[in-house]
Amino acid sequence: MKKSATTKGESPSRLIDARIKELDDWRGKTLSHVRALIKQADPEVVEEWKWRGVPVWSHDGLICTGETYKSVVKLTFAKGASLKDPSGLFNASLEGNTRRAIDLHEGDEIDEAAFKTLIRAAAALNSSRAR
């Protein structure tokens, strides 16, 4: 979001809406699309706005973030290294012991079924650790 924009009192969902609208290019469309998939995969997901402008999706803990850069939309899964990824969606941050990420570039398509499975697995992992 532009530095002049105020975030005080705005709901995280509205802030994410504003980010998507502000991007007004393939990154906004991509972020909007993965956001919809996340909500479809986990209707109880909680949207948050952290670290001065990063969309975050949580369920009993952080599932993933949706950072936007000039040439990539990066979906970072907080506990990605603990998730099975048989479809090979993770293509970034592979060297770490905890996180894994999916970098989406302009024109990339995501395997929607595999992505939803990954979201559900991340939420289930959080729920199992929250008990």
PyMOL commands that set and color helices and strands:
alter all, ss='L'
color gray80, all
select helices_A, chain A and resi 12-23+26-41+80-82+112-130
alter helices_A, ss='H'
color red, helices_A
select strands_A, chain A and resi 46-50+54-58+62-68+73-77+100-104
alter strands_A, ss='S'
color yellow, strands_A
deselect
rebuild
show_as cartoon
